Structures are given as C-alpha cells and as structure tokens.
Amino acid sequence: MRALLLSLPIALVCGGVARAEVPRVSADIAAVHALVARVMEGVGTPDLLIPPGSSPHGYAMRPSEADALQAADMVFWVSEELTPWLPRVISNVAADAEVVELLEAEGTVLLPTREGVAFEVEGAHDHDHDHGDDDHGHEEHADADHAHDDHGHEEHAHDDHGHEEHAEHADDDHGHDDHGHGDHAHEHGDTDAHAWLDPVNAANWLGVIAAELSEADPANAETYAANAAAGQAEMEELSARVSEILADGGRPGYIVLHDAYQYFETRFDVPATAAVALGDAAQPGARRVAALRELVAERELACAFIEPQLNASLLETVFEGSGVTIATIDPLGSAHEPGAGLYPALILDMATAIAECAG
C-alpha cells in the first residue's frame, strides 16, 4: 500500500489540488496581495513585498522581501506611478518572473491625476477610462452599489536575516529610505495610481489575476476561476454595504492630507473638497496653506483626514483654531493582517470613517 501511495501523482495524494506546479507569487501592496490571496485560496499563498504600514512610493525592501521577490515566478503590482522604484528591483532580482501591471489591465477604470487646491468635484463623474470596458464603468454602480511614511512602524525596520545582498540591490536601485523622501519621492503622472480603492477595479483585477494564474498553472485553473467568481460576488456585496453606510448625502465636505482617494470618492459619490498635499512626500507651501484655510472658512468644512502612516502635525498646523475635526483614514489597510480579508476590511473602514467624521 505504501508503495502504491508513493507511485500516485501528487495531485491525487493532495485531494485533487495539483500542488507540484503552483507558481510562487509576489504582490506589491497589501490590497493587491489580498486579491491574489483570494484567488489562490486552497492552492497557495502569495508573498507580500511592501508591508501595509509602509509607503509604496518610497520603500527599502528588507532581505526577506527581496528573497521572496527573487523566488517569484509571477509578480502582481499596481504600476510604476505607485512604486517607481520597483521595476529596477524586479529586473535585478527577479528578471525571469512574469510581471503583471494591474493598472494596465483591460477593463480597469482609470481617473486622471487632480491638481490645484480645490478639486473640481462637479466634474468628477465625467472622466472616462483608458482601459475601461462599458461593463466596468461607473454608471452601472453609481446609485445601487455605489502612502505614507513608515513612522511608528518599527517592526518593519530592516533586519539582518536572509541574503542581505538582495536588499542591497533594492537599496542601490532606488535609494529610498523608509520615509519615502529619497531622490525618487513620488511624482504624480497623468493617471491616478490609487485604482484599487474602487471595488469595481478590484473585481476586474480578480478576473485578471485568475486568468494569469490559470495560464501559468492550468492544473488549478478551475479553482482560480471559482475563487475569482466568488470574490467578484463579494465585491458587489461590499459595494452595496458601503453605499448603505454612506447613504446620507448631506455631508458638508472634507479635506484629505494627500490625494489618494479619488477612486473611492467617485465610485460612492463622496467627493473630497481638497488635499493638503498632492503627493505623500510633498510639503505644502505657505500660499497653499493660506488657500486651504480660506477654503475651510468659506465652505464650513468640518473634517480633515490623516493617514496612520503620516505625521498628523501637518494637518494640525494647517487647521489650528479652525474647528476642523481631524480623523484617520487608511488606503493601505495597515490595521489589518495581510490576507484575503484585508481588502474588504480596508474599504469598509474608509466608508465608516467618512460617514462618522464627515457625515
């Protein structure tokens, strides 16, 4: 009997899941990692390259993260606009990996980068999408469904384990420290890269991830497809739940520290009035601060949002004495454990924060 078991294919011994050829997968940020983990449930577990409490715009990889990237057969990431340092690191330590840039995936809803002190919120729904199919546009969900420093995250500091030369490659390539203020501090391109904050994009990406994994691992294609379909149904439920949370349309407006939330705002019709800084590493000048103070007074804004990865003192300085409530909103899900459940948790957290502070 033992000899018979040893002679059986691995897929049979493992209860029908073919594990021998499961690809090693890495994902850049926790939200993308959560989507990949959802598709891979029952088959494998992806590696996370950037911890949720760290800025994707400027990050120095730890040795363990560089090791995971070097071992990867596939890498799912948002775009160079979000992580400008990552392409060179991939080319150095994971040149043979298949790399999937989700912002370029067909069907992705794209929005342009916003400029100026106050956003032109009345035109928010007029933007259409470079890669969007009609099935993924905003209109069908409009009514019914409708990063960051490492301060305070010492647990993510560089350690000495693993192969340090891989981390050195990462450091040499992009020259960032963990505070995101290196030579390549985030510069916005024409397209807003924070596209994961629209659950319609997340649902689309689940299908893209399943298709890519199925091509690399056809033995488990049925599982990937079933997981993606279940995840897409969950995204519809998530959108409906968020719409319920945000059902009161009488909110007076709010300001964010950095302009990362446009996709969420547009999907659920909860537009921010302005951002203190256009990028997470950008410091507003005196003229912008003065304009923001005037905007708060003119529009009687009640709420401003800080991110847990960023220093709240900037917002406190800008709005000192204005009566504006400062609350927390997190586009990276740093309060949650990485895994399939992180994505819906971070979207629900954002909805709750806006409803409670700006509602």
C-alpha positions in Angstrom: 0.0 0.0 0.0 2.9 2.4 0.9 4.5 1.7 -2.5 1.2 2.4 -4.2 0.8 5.8 -2.5 4.3 6.7 -3.4 3.6 6.0 -7.0 0.4 8.1 -7.2 0.6 11.5 -8.8 0.9 14.3 -6.4 -2.4 15.8 -7.4 -4.2 12.6 -6.3 -2.4 12.4 -2.9 -3.3 16.1 -2.3 -7.0 15.6 -2.7 -7.3 16.8 -6.2 -5.3 20.1 -6.0 -2.2 19.9 -8.2 0.4 21.5 -5.9 3.6 20.4 -7.7 3.4 23.3 -10.3 1.8 26.0 -8.2 3.7 29.2 -9.1 5.5 31.3 -6.4 3.7 34.6 -6.5 4.5 38.1 -5.0 2.3 41.2 -4.8 3.4 44.7 -4.2 0.9 46.3 -1.7 -1.4 44.6 0.8 -4.6 45.4 -1.2 -3.3 43.6 -4.3 -1.9 40.8 -2.1 -5.4 40.4 -0.6 -6.9 40.0 -4.1 -4.2 37.5 -5.1 -4.7 35.6 -1.9 -8.4 35.4 -2.6 -7.8 33.8 -6.0 -5.2 31.4 -4.7 -7.2 30.2 -1.7 -6.9 26.4 -1.4 -3.9 26.3 -3.8 -1.1 28.6 -2.4 -0.2 31.7 -0.6 1.3 34.8 -2.2 4.2 36.8 -0.7 3.7 40.5 0.3 6.6 42.8 -0.8 5.5 46.0 1.0 4.1 45.8 4.5 0.7 47.7 5.0 2.3 50.3 7.2 4.9 51.4 4.7 4.8 53.8 1.9 4.7 52.2 -1.6 6.0 55.3 -3.1 9.4 55.0 -1.4 10.3 51.8 0.4 13.6 50.0 1.0 12.9 46.2 0.9 14.0 44.0 3.7 16.2 41.0 2.9 13.3 38.6 3.4 11.2 40.6 1.0 14.0 40.7 -1.6 14.3 36.9 -1.1 10.6 36.4 -1.8 10.8 38.6 -4.9 13.9 36.7 -6.2 12.0 33.4 -5.8 8.8 34.7 -7.5 7.5 33.1 -10.7 4.9 35.9 -11.0 4.6 39.4 -9.7 1.4 41.4 -9.5 1.7 45.1 -8.9 -0.2 48.3 -9.4 2.1 50.5 -11.5 5.3 52.4 -11.7 3.3 55.5 -10.8 2.7 54.0 -7.4 6.1 52.3 -6.9 8.6 54.0 -9.2 11.5 52.1 -7.7 10.1 48.6 -8.1 10.7 47.9 -11.9 14.5 48.2 -11.5 14.5 46.0 -8.4 12.4 43.3 -10.3 14.8 43.5 -13.2 17.8 42.9 -10.9 16.5 40.2 -8.6 13.5 38.6 -10.5 14.2 39.1 -14.2 12.7 35.8 -15.1 9.4 36.4 -13.3 6.2 37.2 -15.2 5.2 40.7 -14.2 1.5 41.8 -14.3 0.9 45.6 -14.1 -2.7 45.8 -13.0 -3.2 49.5 -13.8 -2.7 48.5 -17.4 -5.2 45.6 -17.3 -8.1 45.7 -19.8 -11.3 46.8 -18.0 -9.5 48.9 -15.4 -11.3 52.2 -14.5 -8.8 55.0 -14.7 -9.0 58.5 -13.4 -6.7 61.4 -14.2 -4.4 63.0 -11.5 -6.1 66.0 -9.9 -4.3 69.3 -9.5 -5.0 72.6 -7.7 -6.1 73.4 -4.1 -9.8 72.7 -4.5 -10.9 69.7 -6.7 -13.4 70.3 -9.5 -15.8 67.9 -7.8 -18.7 68.7 -10.0 -16.9 67.1 -13.0 -15.8 64.0 -11.1 -18.1 61.7 -13.0 -17.3 62.9 -16.4 -13.9 61.2 -16.6 -13.8 58.0 -18.7 -11.2 55.4 -18.7 -8.2 54.5 -20.8 -8.7 50.7 -20.4 -12.4 50.6 -19.3 -15.0 48.4 -20.9 -18.6 49.5 -20.7 -19.3 46.8 -18.2 -16.8 48.3 -15.7 -17.8 52.0 -16.0 -19.1 54.0 -13.1 -22.6 54.4 -14.3 -23.9 50.9 -13.6 -22.9 51.2 -9.9 -23.4 54.9 -9.3 -26.6 54.6 -7.3 -27.0 51.0 -6.2 -23.5 49.8 -5.5 -22.4 52.5 -5.5 1.1 56.2 1.1 2.8 57.2 3.5 5.7 57.1 5.7 6.9 54.3 7.9 6.8 56.5 11.1 5.7 54.4 14.0 6.2 51.1 12.4 9.4 49.9 13.9 8.5 46.3 13.4 9.1 46.8 9.7 12.7 48.1 10.1 15.5 46.3 8.2 16.7 43.1 9.8 19.8 41.1 9.3 18.3 37.8 8.3 18.2 36.4 4.8 20.5 37.2 2.0 21.5 40.8 2.5 22.8 41.2 -1.0 19.3 41.2 -2.3 18.2 44.0 -0.1 21.4 45.9 -1.1 20.3 45.6 -4.7 17.0 47.1 -3.8 18.6 49.9 -1.8 21.1 50.6 -4.6 18.4 50.7 -7.3 16.0 53.2 -5.8 18.0 54.9 -3.0 14.9 55.3 -0.7 14.9 55.3 3.0 11.8 54.0 4.8 10.4 57.5 5.0 9.7 58.0 1.3 11.8 61.2 0.9 14.6 59.8 -1.3 15.6 61.1 -4.7 12.6 59.4 -6.3 9.9 60.8 -4.0 6.6 60.1 -5.5 5.8 62.2 -8.6 2.3 62.0 -10.0 1.8 61.1 -13.6 -1.2 61.8 -15.7 -3.1 58.8 -14.2 -4.1 58.5 -10.6 -2.5 55.2 -9.5 -4.7 54.5 -6.4 -7.1 52.5 -8.5 -7.5 49.6 -6.0 -9.8 51.9 -3.9 -12.6 51.3 -6.4 -14.2 47.8 -5.8 -15.2 47.6 -9.4 -11.4 47.6 -10.3 -10.8 45.1 -7.5 -13.5 42.8 -9.1 -11.9 43.2 -12.5 -8.4 42.5 -11.2 -9.7 39.3 -9.6 -10.5 38.0 -13.0 -7.2 39.2 -14.4 -5.3 37.5 -11.6 -7.2 34.3 -12.1 -6.5 34.3 -15.9 -2.8 34.9 -15.4 -2.5 32.2 -12.7 -4.5 29.7 -14.8 -2.2 30.2 -17.8 0.8 29.6 -15.6 -0.8 26.7 -13.6 -3.5 25.1 -15.8 -3.9 22.2 -13.4 -5.5 24.6 -10.9 -7.4 26.8 -13.3 -10.8 25.7 -12.2 -10.0 26.6 -8.6 -8.6 30.0 -9.6 -11.7 30.8 -11.7 -14.1 29.7 -9.0 -12.3 31.8 -6.4 -12.3 34.8 -8.6 -16.0 34.5 -9.3 -16.8 34.2 -5.6 -14.6 37.2 -4.9 -16.3 39.2 -7.5 -19.7 38.4 -5.9 -18.2 39.6 -2.6 -17.2 42.9 -4.3 -20.8 43.5 -5.3 -21.9 42.9 -1.7 -19.1 45.1 -0.4 -20.2 48.0 -2.7 -23.8 47.6 -1.6 -22.7 47.7 2.1 -20.6 50.8 1.6 -23.4 52.5 -0.2 -25.6 51.8 2.9 -23.0 53.2 5.2 -22.7 56.4 3.1 -26.4 56.7 2.3 -26.8 60.1 4.0 -25.9 62.5 1.2 -25.9 65.7 3.4 -22.3 65.6 4.4 -20.6 69.0 4.5 -17.3 68.1 2.7 -13.9 67.1 4.0 -10.2 67.5 3.3 -7.6 64.8 2.9 -3.9 65.0 3.7 -2.8 63.6 0.3 -4.9 63.0 -2.8 -5.2 59.2 -2.7 -8.9 58.6 -2.5 -10.4 59.8 -5.8 -11.5 56.3 -7.0 -13.4 55.7 -3.8 -14.9 59.2 -3.8 -16.0 58.8 -7.4 -17.4 55.3 -7.1 -19.5 56.2 -4.0 -20.2 59.9 -4.7 -18.4 61.2 -1.6 -16.1 63.8 -3.1 -13.3 65.3 -1.0 -13.1 69.1 -1.3 -9.3 69.4 -1.4 -6.0 67.7 -0.4 -3.3 69.4 1.7 -0.6 67.9 -0.5 -0.9 66.3 -3.9 1.8 63.7 -3.0 2.6 61.9 0.2 6.1 63.3 0.3 5.1 66.8 -0.8 5.1 69.6 1.8 2.5 72.4 1.0 3.9 75.9 0.7 2.7 79.0 2.6 0.4 80.0 -0.3 -1.3 76.6 -0.4 -1.8 76.6 3.4 -3.4 80.0 3.2 -5.7 78.9 0.4 -6.7 75.9 2.4 -7.5 77.9 5.5 -9.7 80.2 3.3 -11.4 77.2 1.7 -12.2 75.8 5.2 -13.8 79.1 6.2 -15.7 79.6 3.0 -17.2 76.2 2.8 -17.5 75.5 6.5 -15.7 72.2 6.2 -15.9 70.0 9.3 -13.4 67.2 8.8 -9.9 66.5 7.7 -8.3 63.1 7.3 -4.8 61.9 8.3 -3.3 58.5 7.4 -1.8 56.4 10.1 1.5 56.2 8.2 1.8 60.0 8.2 2.6 62.7 10.7 -0.6 64.4 11.9 1.3 67.6 12.9 1.0 69.0 9.3 -2.8 68.9 9.4 -2.8 70.2 13.0 -0.7 73.2 11.8 -2.9 73.9 8.8 -6.2 73.7 10.6 -5.2 75.0 14.1 -8.1 77.0 15.6 -10.4 76.3 12.6 -12.7 73.8 14.4 -12.0 71.1 11.8 -12.1 67.6 13.3 -9.0 65.5 12.4 -9.7 61.8 11.9 -7.9 58.8 10.4 -8.4 57.2 7.0 -6.2 54.4 5.6 -5.9 53.4 2.0 -3.4 50.6 2.8 -5.3 48.6 5.4 -2.4 48.8 8.0 -4.8 47.9 10.8 -5.5 44.5 9.4 -3.5 41.3 8.9 -2.4 40.7 5.3 -4.6 38.1 3.6 -7.8 37.7 1.6 -9.9 39.5 4.1 -7.8 42.7 4.2 -9.3 44.3 1.1 -13.0 44.4 2.1 -11.9 45.4 5.6 -10.0 48.5 4.4 -12.8 49.6 2.1 -15.4 49.3 5.0 -13.0 51.2 7.3 -12.8 54.0 4.8 -16.6 54.2 4.4 -17.1 54.2 8.2 -14.5 56.9 8.7 -16.1 59.2 6.2 -19.6 58.5 7.4 -18.7 59.2 11.1 -16.5 62.3 10.6 -17.9 64.0 7.5 -21.4 62.8 7.8 
